[in-house]
Structures are given as C-alpha cells and as structure tokens.
C-alpha cells in the first residue's frame, strides 16, 4: 500500500494480542507416567509466593482447556530442573485437577505437537498456563476444547513454531517481522466446518464514534498447516469478522422510537476477510486492512485506498437525517477471529489496531499518508530495552526498587527531517500530535524491512521553519518513540 510513503493514524485501540500467563503450583506430586492415557495433575490456587509474580494468578476459568501449559523446574532429585510442556485436555473446577493430552481422543488436538510430561515433579513446583489474551474468549458458554480449537503462544525465541509446511517455511523477506511479534496461534484439527469455532473480543467503550467519518482496522496474520509433512491440509477457512456495537456491547439494531430512520444501518456485522487454502501468500506474515464507518457516498467511494475491504454500515447520503438512527449509537466494535475448519491448521494473529485520521485532510481514508518523503539520509533509528528495575525515592527519602521480569521486547526510537514540504503536511501532523493529548497514541508504518511492520507510540514535531521565498513550504524535525 501507499507506494512506501509513511502512514500514520490516531490509535483508537491497540491490541498486541499477547497471551496470558497464569501461574500456580502443584498441589500433589506428579509421577513419571507409565502410560499415555489418563494422566492428570492437581493444582493449587493458594500459594502466596506466586501471588507476588508479575503474572495472572491461576483461578478457575472455563476457557483453559485447549491451552498450553508448562510444568517445572522440577525439584525431584532425579529430574531436577526439568521443564516440560503439556496441553490441557480437561479441567475439573471442583477438584482443581487438569487432564492432560494425549488421551484416547488425542487426535482432536494432536496438532499441538506437545506430549505428556515424562519427568517427575514435586508438590509446590510451579505450573504456568499460556492461554488466550485478556478479553478474548470463545462464543457463549463454549470452551476452546469443546470447539476443537486450541491456542499456543508464538514468540521471538520460538522459531521452531514458525515452520508450517516444508514448502512454505518463513523466508528472509518477512523474517524480521516474525521475530518482532509475540502473538497467539489458533489451531484446529478438524476438516468439518463450525462457524462457532472462534474467539472474539469487544473493544473498549468509546473506541468507535459516529462523529469520526472513517476508521481503519488493521491486523497482522498468517494461516497454514502446522506440521512439516507434505500432507494436504484439506479445506481451510479462516475469517475476521467485525460487528458494530453500542456502549453495552450489543450489536446495533433498530428500536421502535427510530421510526422512519430504523433502516439507516445496512448491517451491523460483516466478514472483513476470508482465507481459504494454503499458499506462500497466506502462509507468511502480512497485514490486512478494512475501512469501517460512514455511508457509501461520494466522499467515501473516492477514497478507497487500494480497494481494501469496505464496511459501510450506514445507508444514504449526507442529506439523510441520522440524528435518531441507530448509527448515532455506534460506540465500539466486536472482532471475531475464526478458524472454522482445516486439518492440522493454524491461524496466527498479532497487532490489531483501530485507527483514524479525523481532523486531517485525509480523514476519509481512515489513516494518514504523508505525501512527502523524509529528506534523504536523515532517517535514523535506535533500539532501547526496558530497564530491569525502576527506582524512585519516596517521601521519606527511601529508595524503592520495582523489579521487572521476563523478556523485554525491543522498543524503537526513530528520527527524520522533512525539508521544504507542504504546509498541509505540517498541519496534518500537528493534528495527529494533538490527538495524543486526548489519550490516543499514534501508529507509524514506514515500510522499511529493517523496522517492524507497525509501531505504536508518540510523535514529536519540532523546529519548524518556513522556506523562503515560498512561505507555504515548511521544514521540521520528526521523532517517533515506540510505547
């Protein structure tokens, strides 16, 4: 898109789609199994030491089956230090007992390529579950296992999980984009279709406004076969669906008081992207876009931006009276990530962003494209790592240390100089800068292979100066700091 010109947007909502770590410990010893079937572990939810860790403390939650877990390090004398992964086959909330795969029906989830722990572990040894990100859940009262889907985290250090079919391993083109991602993989091992086989999330209140003419929803994803054999994966169907909701999270629908304006919305739900089959295009990381909001009028159809998916959920032109229509109740959206069928398949998702360019000269695009290029040789960037500890002095001069743990993702800082550009470009960037004062961040896509596909953070426009003799041309410094 956009001929490699930089793209920015005021971020209404950003979801990095990171999995949740839930930490607990064994409530009873786990012995080395003598058979594959029927193994189980007993958990504890009252270990004080783990409540101080920077994780979500384990508690009874029904969407855990189908998730991946880790047990260890072991304190058993024979297997000291062992750490093994396992898949949750079932969970009994009353006894805190977790059943492990493989079982007699292990074919339903064997695509995880994770077996049963074959070391011994002692009571008190830690157990960590990695499951769906906060707020994402299967539909209704379903569980992941009941829908025959599972989730598995993908991270910068888990390159083995990058391999799909041997024909379509990740190449050098997008390798950097992959190692900069930490997302969630949805997996299925059934060819039979099930339109309820998905996880969904309703974005926070006030992330969608009828007063902003157009938004852009963007997400990074790929789909393919999980194992490394050349066996055909069968039918694959993955979808991304959006639903326009009111503040309560309910899909927009007509109410009796709306009278003649009850038809002012065409449909509150639309499938934004459907993927079928496996190819090198669908199997490598790529970013998809959908433009959402407003009516299909001349203002919109003249600004389609490379024919990306269009979600016009309001009918009629600018002359239509919409004051009493359901359109004015649009407040947020619900997104469904569906992997409805496909034997041994995966659907990787990361970096879901809802953005807009309201107030700029390109607000009907849903994002802002800088019409000028940075001055040649002026673009530079650096990588900063999060501190391992933060220190601050309290009121009684006591130093308090906040220790942090885990893998700190790299954060980028980018600077550039724009010389002799149009005044409109400068004014538009100032508008985006103003959105930051309203608790928005700004997205930046530079289309540079050495930088992440998208960065979210804050921009600073400084040192503006007019060009002589044309006072309508401006030079300024640009800085972006990833949050």
VMD Tcl script that draws the C-alpha trace (Angstrom):
set ca {
  {0.00 0.00 0.00}
  {0.80 3.66 -0.38}
  {3.95 3.35 -2.51}
  {6.20 3.17 0.54}
  {5.14 6.57 1.82}
  {4.85 6.71 5.58}
  {1.42 6.07 7.09}
  {0.19 7.30 10.47}
  {-3.05 7.20 12.40}
  {-4.52 8.26 15.71}
  {-4.89 4.94 17.53}
  {-8.37 4.45 18.95}
  {-7.47 0.98 20.22}
  {-4.42 -1.27 20.03}
  {-4.26 -4.96 20.92}
  {-0.84 -6.58 20.68}
  {-2.61 -9.94 21.12}
  {-0.27 -11.32 23.72}
  {-1.20 -14.49 25.61}
  {-1.96 -14.50 29.32}
  {0.40 -16.27 31.72}
  {-1.44 -17.82 34.66}
  {0.86 -19.11 37.38}
  {0.20 -21.62 40.14}
  {1.91 -24.74 41.54}
  {1.34 -28.45 42.01}
  {-0.83 -29.41 44.96}
  {0.40 -33.03 44.79}
  {3.40 -34.90 43.40}
  {3.34 -35.82 39.71}
  {4.96 -39.19 38.98}
  {6.60 -40.27 35.75}
  {3.69 -41.76 33.76}
  {3.66 -45.42 32.77}
  {1.01 -44.98 30.07}
  {-0.03 -42.25 27.67}
  {-3.69 -42.08 28.58}
  {-5.43 -40.84 31.69}
  {-2.67 -38.66 33.11}
  {-3.57 -35.69 35.27}
  {-2.05 -33.08 37.56}
  {-3.53 -31.45 40.64}
  {-3.14 -27.69 41.01}
  {-3.04 -25.27 43.90}
  {-4.58 -21.80 43.87}
  {-3.35 -20.63 47.27}
  {0.45 -20.37 47.04}
  {1.43 -16.98 48.42}
  {4.85 -16.88 46.75}
  {3.38 -16.97 43.28}
  {0.96 -14.16 44.05}
  {3.95 -11.82 44.04}
  {4.91 -12.77 40.48}
  {4.10 -10.47 37.53}
  {1.56 -12.93 36.13}
  {-2.15 -13.54 36.40}
  {-2.69 -15.89 39.33}
  {-4.40 -19.12 38.36}
  {-8.08 -19.37 39.17}
  {-10.97 -21.43 37.91}
  {-11.76 -20.38 34.36}
  {-13.58 -22.45 31.81}
  {-11.76 -21.48 28.63}
  {-8.50 -23.09 29.76}
  {-8.90 -26.49 28.03}
  {-7.04 -26.40 24.74}
  {-4.37 -24.09 26.14}
  {-0.71 -24.90 26.52}
  {0.93 -25.23 29.94}
  {4.43 -25.60 31.36}
  {5.44 -27.54 34.47}
  {8.75 -27.10 36.28}
  {11.54 -26.55 37.07}
  {11.34 -29.87 38.86}
  {12.69 -30.28 42.39}
  {12.67 -34.08 42.12}
  {16.17 -35.44 42.80}
  {16.25 -37.50 39.59}
  {14.69 -34.92 37.28}
  {15.94 -31.74 38.94}
  {15.47 -28.69 36.74}
  {13.22 -30.38 34.18}
  {10.66 -28.18 32.41}
  {8.05 -29.70 30.10}
  {5.05 -28.51 28.14}
  {1.61 -30.08 28.11}
  {-1.83 -29.50 26.63}
  {-4.90 -29.15 28.81}
  {-7.47 -31.75 27.75}
  {-9.96 -31.12 30.52}
  {-10.38 -29.37 33.83}
  {-12.39 -30.15 36.96}
  {-13.04 -26.88 38.81}
  {-14.22 -28.58 42.00}
  {-11.03 -30.61 42.47}
  {-8.50 -28.39 40.61}
  {-7.48 -31.43 38.55}
  {-6.21 -30.95 34.99}
  {-6.37 -33.82 32.50}
  {-3.50 -33.98 30.01}
  {-3.23 -34.98 26.37}
  {-2.75 -37.39 24.76}
  {-5.88 -39.36 25.64}
  {-7.94 -41.87 23.73}
  {-9.29 -38.96 21.70}
  {-5.93 -37.27 21.29}
  {-6.40 -36.89 17.54}
  {-8.57 -33.85 18.18}
  {-5.64 -31.83 19.47}
  {-2.52 -33.66 18.28}
  {-1.67 -30.68 16.09}
  {-0.11 -29.03 19.13}
  {2.91 -31.34 18.77}
  {3.18 -31.33 22.57}
  {3.14 -34.54 24.59}
  {2.69 -35.57 28.21}
  {5.36 -34.64 30.80}
  {7.60 -37.68 31.36}
  {9.60 -36.35 34.29}
  {8.61 -36.41 37.96}
  {7.61 -33.24 39.82}
  {7.06 -32.43 43.47}
  {4.24 -30.63 45.22}
  {4.94 -26.91 45.08}
  {6.71 -26.98 41.71}
  {5.46 -24.14 39.52}
  {2.93 -24.51 36.73}
  {2.25 -21.81 34.15}
  {-0.60 -21.73 31.63}
  {-0.47 -19.70 28.45}
  {-3.96 -19.05 27.17}
  {-5.99 -16.55 25.17}
  {-5.22 -12.85 25.70}
  {-7.29 -10.84 28.19}
  {-10.83 -10.24 27.00}
  {-10.72 -12.82 24.20}
  {-12.99 -15.83 24.68}
  {-14.96 -18.45 22.74}
  {-18.61 -17.63 21.98}
  {-21.20 -18.06 24.70}
  {-20.50 -20.77 27.27}
  {-18.19 -22.72 24.94}
  {-14.64 -23.73 25.79}
  {-11.68 -23.96 23.44}
  {-11.63 -27.75 23.72}
  {-15.39 -28.05 23.14}
  {-14.97 -26.24 19.82}
  {-11.93 -28.37 18.91}
  {-9.58 -25.41 18.78}
  {-6.53 -24.67 20.85}
  {-4.21 -21.73 21.40}
  {-0.45 -21.61 21.54}
  {1.79 -18.58 22.08}
  {4.33 -17.67 19.42}
  {7.32 -15.62 20.46}
  {10.62 -14.20 19.37}
  {12.56 -17.18 20.72}
  {10.27 -19.95 19.45}
  {11.41 -20.14 15.85}
  {10.51 -23.82 15.59}
  {6.87 -22.80 15.67}
  {7.44 -20.66 12.60}
  {7.57 -23.73 10.37}
  {4.37 -24.76 8.68}
  {4.54 -26.95 5.59}
  {8.03 -27.68 4.29}
  {7.08 -25.95 1.05}
  {6.22 -22.74 2.84}
  {8.70 -22.07 5.58}
  {9.23 -18.46 6.52}
  {11.60 -16.75 4.14}
  {14.00 -13.88 4.62}
  {11.54 -11.26 3.38}
  {9.39 -11.25 6.48}
  {11.73 -12.98 8.93}
  {12.34 -9.74 10.80}
  {8.61 -9.09 11.09}
  {8.18 -12.53 12.61}
  {10.81 -12.23 15.31}
  {9.33 -8.89 16.33}
  {5.96 -10.47 17.02}
  {4.60 -12.12 20.10}
  {1.11 -13.29 19.35}
  {-1.26 -16.20 19.66}
  {-1.74 -19.15 17.34}
  {-5.24 -20.60 16.97}
  {-5.18 -24.24 15.87}
  {-7.71 -26.72 14.56}
  {-7.53 -30.37 13.59}
  {-10.99 -30.88 12.08}
  {-12.00 -30.52 8.44}
  {-15.67 -30.26 9.36}
  {-16.86 -26.64 9.36}
  {-18.11 -24.95 12.52}
  {-18.97 -21.27 12.32}
  {-18.79 -21.05 16.14}
  {-15.12 -22.08 16.14}
  {-13.68 -18.69 17.03}
  {-12.55 -16.37 19.78}
  {-13.81 -12.81 19.99}
  {-13.34 -9.56 21.84}
  {-15.45 -6.45 22.20}
  {-13.23 -3.39 22.07}
  {-13.45 -0.91 24.99}
  {-16.19 1.70 25.29}
  {-15.79 4.82 23.12}
  {-13.34 3.28 20.66}
  {-15.80 4.00 17.84}
  {-17.57 7.31 17.31}
  {-20.22 8.27 14.72}
  {-18.59 11.71 14.63}
  {-15.42 10.30 13.10}
  {-16.13 9.59 9.43}
  {-13.92 6.56 8.93}
  {-11.68 4.14 10.80}
  {-9.11 1.64 9.60}
  {-8.91 -1.75 11.27}
  {-5.56 -3.46 10.65}
  {-4.19 -6.79 11.80}
  {-1.17 -8.98 11.09}
  {-1.82 -12.64 10.46}
  {-0.99 -15.78 8.52}
  {-2.65 -19.14 8.04}
  {-1.31 -22.54 7.07}
  {-0.65 -26.13 8.04}
  {1.08 -26.75 11.33}
  {3.10 -29.92 10.78}
  {6.10 -30.22 8.46}
  {4.77 -33.03 6.30}
  {3.61 -32.56 2.75}
  {0.16 -33.93 3.53}
  {-2.54 -31.69 2.15}
  {-4.34 -29.81 4.93}
  {-7.77 -30.24 3.41}
  {-10.29 -27.43 3.43}
  {-9.21 -24.31 5.30}
  {-11.47 -21.45 6.23}
  {-10.27 -18.59 8.42}
  {-12.22 -15.37 8.81}
  {-12.04 -11.99 10.51}
  {-15.48 -10.58 11.25}
  {-16.45 -7.21 12.78}
  {-19.70 -6.19 14.47}
  {-20.65 -2.59 15.23}
  {-21.95 -2.38 18.80}
  {-23.44 0.11 21.20}
  {-21.80 1.00 24.50}
  {-23.23 -2.12 26.16}
  {-21.51 -4.31 23.59}
  {-24.72 -5.30 21.80}
  {-24.91 -5.34 18.01}
  {-26.70 -2.28 16.66}
  {-30.35 -2.92 15.87}
  {-33.46 -0.86 15.28}
  {-35.60 0.40 18.13}
  {-39.24 1.37 17.83}
  {-38.66 5.07 18.54}
  {-36.48 5.39 15.46}
  {-39.47 5.36 13.13}
  {-38.50 6.18 9.56}
  {-34.82 6.07 10.43}
  {-34.73 2.42 11.54}
  {-33.20 1.46 8.19}
  {-30.31 3.88 8.47}
  {-27.90 1.00 9.05}
  {-27.46 -1.74 6.46}
  {-25.89 -4.43 8.62}
  {-24.13 -4.33 11.95}
  {-21.86 -7.28 11.08}
  {-19.59 -8.01 8.14}
  {-16.86 -10.52 7.33}
  {-13.80 -8.41 6.59}
  {-11.52 -11.15 5.29}
  {-11.86 -14.81 4.39}
  {-8.89 -17.07 3.68}
  {-9.24 -20.46 2.02}
  {-6.44 -22.82 1.04}
  {-2.73 -22.66 1.80}
  {-0.20 -20.82 -0.31}
  {3.03 -18.93 0.16}
  {1.00 -15.69 0.24}
  {-1.31 -16.73 3.06}
  {1.40 -18.58 4.94}
  {3.80 -15.72 5.56}
  {3.10 -12.76 7.81}
  {1.15 -9.96 6.18}
  {-1.02 -7.07 7.31}
  {-4.68 -6.84 6.27}
  {-6.82 -3.73 6.34}
  {-10.52 -2.88 6.48}
  {-12.05 0.59 6.33}
  {-15.03 0.93 8.65}
  {-17.72 3.55 9.21}
  {-19.92 6.08 7.48}
  {-22.05 5.73 4.39}
  {-21.22 4.72 0.85}
  {-21.27 8.26 -0.52}
  {-19.06 10.09 -2.94}
  {-16.81 11.22 -0.10}
  {-16.04 7.60 0.72}
  {-16.00 5.88 -2.66}
  {-13.47 8.40 -3.93}
  {-11.13 7.47 -1.08}
  {-10.97 3.68 -1.14}
  {-7.19 3.32 -0.86}
  {-6.16 0.29 -2.90}
  {-9.59 -1.38 -2.75}
  {-9.19 -2.79 0.76}
  {-12.23 -4.26 2.48}
  {-15.00 -1.67 2.95}
  {-17.53 -1.91 5.79}
  {-20.27 0.68 5.10}
  {-22.74 0.12 7.91}
  {-24.90 3.19 7.18}
  {-27.02 3.87 4.11}
  {-27.97 7.13 2.46}
  {-26.04 10.26 1.68}
  {-25.00 13.29 3.67}
  {-28.52 14.75 3.38}
  {-30.03 11.90 5.40}
  {-31.26 12.82 8.86}
  {-29.38 10.41 11.14}
  {-29.99 12.07 14.49}
  {-32.49 9.41 15.56}
  {-30.87 6.49 13.78}
  {-29.03 3.60 15.33}
  {-25.91 4.89 13.58}
  {-25.61 7.50 16.33}
  {-25.37 4.73 18.93}
  {-22.23 3.17 17.38}
  {-19.72 3.08 20.20}
  {-17.35 0.14 19.76}
  {-16.84 -2.97 17.66}
  {-16.56 -6.69 18.34}
  {-14.00 -8.67 16.35}
  {-14.24 -12.43 15.75}
  {-11.16 -14.45 14.76}
  {-12.43 -17.66 13.21}
  {-10.63 -20.83 12.20}
  {-13.77 -22.69 11.23}
  {-12.19 -25.76 9.64}
  {-8.92 -27.25 8.41}
  {-6.99 -30.35 9.43}
  {-3.73 -29.55 11.24}
  {-4.06 -25.84 10.51}
  {-3.10 -22.66 12.32}
  {-4.16 -19.03 12.31}
  {-1.55 -16.65 13.76}
  {-2.67 -13.15 14.74}
  {-0.89 -10.15 16.20}
  {-1.01 -6.33 16.27}
  {-4.69 -5.49 15.87}
  {-5.15 -1.72 15.55}
  {-8.19 0.52 15.17}
  {-7.06 3.94 13.95}
  {-8.37 7.07 12.24}
  {-7.19 10.37 10.80}
  {-10.03 12.62 11.92}
  {-9.29 16.32 11.58}
  {-6.64 15.89 8.90}
  {-7.02 16.49 5.18}
  {-7.24 12.69 4.70}
  {-9.84 11.81 7.33}
  {-11.97 9.95 4.77}
  {-9.14 7.46 4.26}
  {-9.25 6.32 7.89}
  {-5.50 6.87 8.17}
  {-2.95 9.49 7.15}
  {-0.36 9.10 4.42}
  {2.48 11.63 4.40}
  {2.58 12.98 0.86}
  {6.26 13.93 1.17}
  {9.29 11.74 1.71}
  {11.80 12.35 4.53}
  {14.99 14.10 3.49}
  {17.46 11.60 2.09}
  {19.94 10.45 4.71}
  {18.01 11.97 7.63}
  {16.19 8.84 8.81}
  {17.81 7.03 11.72}
  {16.61 4.77 14.50}
  {17.84 3.10 17.64}
  {16.64 0.26 19.84}
  {16.15 0.66 23.54}
  {15.48 -2.11 26.04}
  {13.28 -1.81 29.06}
  {15.14 -1.35 32.33}
  {15.42 -4.39 34.55}
  {14.47 -2.24 37.52}
  {12.94 1.15 38.11}
  {13.96 3.21 41.11}
  {12.21 6.13 42.72}
  {12.66 7.99 46.00}
  {9.67 8.09 48.34}
  {8.69 11.00 50.57}
  {10.95 9.82 53.41}
  {13.98 9.55 51.08}
  {13.73 5.76 50.94}
  {14.69 4.28 47.59}
  {12.03 1.92 46.27}
  {13.04 -0.58 43.56}
  {10.43 -2.05 41.18}
  {11.98 -5.17 39.73}
  {10.74 -6.44 36.36}
  {11.00 -9.89 34.91}
  {10.60 -11.70 31.61}
  {11.58 -10.98 28.05}
  {11.57 -7.24 27.38}
  {10.60 -6.55 23.76}
  {12.73 -4.04 21.86}
  {11.40 -0.51 21.56}
  {12.34 1.71 18.66}
  {13.08 5.41 18.52}
  {13.08 6.96 15.04}
  {14.06 10.44 13.90}
  {13.81 12.12 10.50}
  {13.96 15.52 8.86}
  {11.35 16.83 6.44}
  {12.55 19.72 4.31}
  {10.53 22.01 2.09}
  {7.27 20.08 2.42}
  {3.76 21.46 2.02}
  {2.17 23.41 4.84}
  {-0.73 20.93 4.74}
  {1.59 18.06 5.72}
  {2.87 20.01 8.70}
  {-0.66 20.99 9.80}
  {-1.92 17.41 9.49}
  {0.91 16.03 11.60}
  {0.14 18.65 14.21}
  {-3.45 17.35 14.29}
  {-2.21 13.83 14.96}
  {0.08 15.22 17.62}
  {-2.95 16.86 19.25}
  {-4.76 13.51 19.44}
  {-2.01 12.36 21.80}
  {-3.24 14.93 24.32}
  {-6.60 13.13 24.30}
  {-5.12 9.82 25.46}
  {-4.52 8.47 21.96}
  {-1.28 7.02 20.67}
  {-0.13 7.22 17.06}
  {0.67 4.35 14.72}
  {3.55 4.53 12.24}
  {4.25 2.33 9.22}
  {7.48 3.16 7.40}
  {7.51 0.12 5.05}
  {11.16 -0.35 5.89}
  {12.22 -4.01 6.10}
  {14.56 -3.17 8.99}
  {11.70 -1.89 11.13}
  {8.58 -3.59 12.48}
  {5.56 -3.64 10.21}
  {3.78 -1.24 12.55}
  {4.90 0.70 15.61}
  {2.61 2.36 18.14}
  {3.83 5.24 20.26}
  {4.17 9.01 20.26}
  {5.33 11.58 17.72}
  {7.02 14.94 18.33}
  {7.13 17.67 15.67}
  {9.80 20.26 16.42}
  {11.93 23.07 14.93}
  {9.52 24.21 12.22}
  {10.73 26.86 9.81}
  {9.31 28.43 6.67}
  {11.12 28.19 3.40}
  {11.99 31.40 1.61}
  {10.66 32.64 -0.76}
  {7.67 30.23 -0.57}
  {6.15 30.65 2.88}
  {3.74 27.78 2.17}
  {6.63 25.31 2.41}
  {7.83 24.12 5.82}
  {10.81 22.23 7.23}
  {10.61 20.41 10.57}
  {12.10 17.60 12.63}
  {10.12 14.41 13.23}
  {10.60 12.00 16.15}
  {8.74 8.79 16.96}
  {9.05 6.87 20.22}
  {7.53 3.40 20.43}
  {5.47 2.95 23.59}
}
mol new
graphics top color blue
foreach p $ca { graphics top sphere $p radius 0.5 }
foreach p [lrange $ca 0 end-1] q [lrange $ca 1 end] { graphics top cylinder $p $q radius 0.2 }
display resetview
